[in-house]
């Protein structure tokens, strides 16, 4: 029955969503013009539409003349009016909810989610899922592990909920779709990361997981680490069909657990035997028939992907696509690399060459005007009321599919640190880190880097090792990173050689530091799956609250820590 349902859904997606997408990639310009006209026409009778002459817009050139490039601060007054319940401000449709962004710093942003925007978002999901299951049909024979975040963190003064769009999508799933999922919606509402991961594991261990999907691979790595740490209690609970009393669950999640858990003593014995044979219980032993994983692979994610293999085995990993609360930017169709086809049928996109973003009148290009191997800032125009929205993301055109560009997320535009003019980018730090880790065979769970102000400014490299490492290994790593950054960035090298930039300092932080940082961000309202640990923060204060257990300087002996980073 489940197999027939899935086949019917795939057939429907193929002749609706996939066909529309395939038509678009053969004629990107026409598809994008059609999308823009539809968005403008639908919202011309709004406050924003009337102020910006939507009624007279017929072409892309008209749109650019009438509508400025917007950041969130420019649109925020309109968003706030919508949050107070005023109708027809940015869109004719009333928001169903507001998606809360999860930037690594700064206050939260509230993105309206309208029915049309939800349809745009789901359209890209259906195309991606269709291709994934077409390539891995055996995945449909098992259960899907797809964690999501809470969609109701609170309500606006008009009673409109705000939270994570992933949780809203989970709650809106048809009942037949839910039969493929290991996790009920109630798990998304758990605020405690520890309790949420425990119940996620307990429910998932009941099933033959064939497909695992998570925006952030670090979430899958953390899930595996929790499986190892709590294996004994998990197997006891699995065998008894219960949740241990020491795991504090909110009432809805506790009721869902009682409804879904069944005693599985034989499954518990099998997993215990596997843990005994392999020395630990990990996902690759719990779910040996896992067919494919889908998660982010670009930007700063490669460090986590290396650890992912260790815990999850050799299942292929396909990028989930360039996406954010603000919109869905790409649809990956293959496993190789971290790129995807520009999502031409979801939103209207414009691209600004990286070196022109601060110009008074930057060049703005449409999808058909992009050049391979060039990097661009992306502007989104969506059915949520984001018009020419500068999301501060940089993408690179890496290939073409039919006539459509294939893009890869490179970094946030803000991922640049320049204390003395070194203009260090997060992508340079990530590439250097991966080279050094591979060459030195160092096991790192987490890494972050931030500037520190002093008479001679310097960078602090904060690491959480994944295994035992010596002071000599730490010093070698620090020296290698400094050299790699010099090779990657001539300005960094010049500032180091002229001593305008001091020697970097390595700070080994206490175990669990970055997990606690993740929990803190979640407590502040960030969706757990989207919490990103920046490999480079331009903020002098970033990481100063971390407990440092050892500090390594290239010109001094190791300093035993116990306090906060400085």
HUJOTA-V124084 format. One line per field, one symbol per residue. phi: phi as a letter, one per 30 degrees, with the letter a starting at -180 (. if undefined). A space follows every 10 residues. Layout:
phi: ???
This chain:
phi: .ddddddddd ddddcbdddd ddddddbedd dddddddddd ddbdcbeddd dciedcdbbd deedddcddc cdddceeddd ddddjdchdc bdddddabdc dbedbiddcc cdcceddddd ddedddddde dddddbdddd dbcccbdbcd cbdlbddcid dblcdddddd dddddddddc cdcdeedddd ddddddddde ddddddccdc bbbaecdddd ddeddddddc eddddddddc ibceddcdcd eddddddddc dbebdddddd dddddddcia cbedcdbdce cacbadbchc dedddddeed cciceeccdd jdaaedlccb bdcbddibcb deddccbccb bceedcdcdd bddcccedcd cdiccbdccc bbdcjcchdd diccbcdcab chccdccbdc addddbbbdb jdhdcddddd ddeddddddc hcccdbbaba dbdaeceacc ccbbdcadbc dddddddddd deddddddbd ddedddddid bdddbccdcd eieddddddd ddddjdeedc dccddbcddd ddiddddcca bccdcadecd clcddb
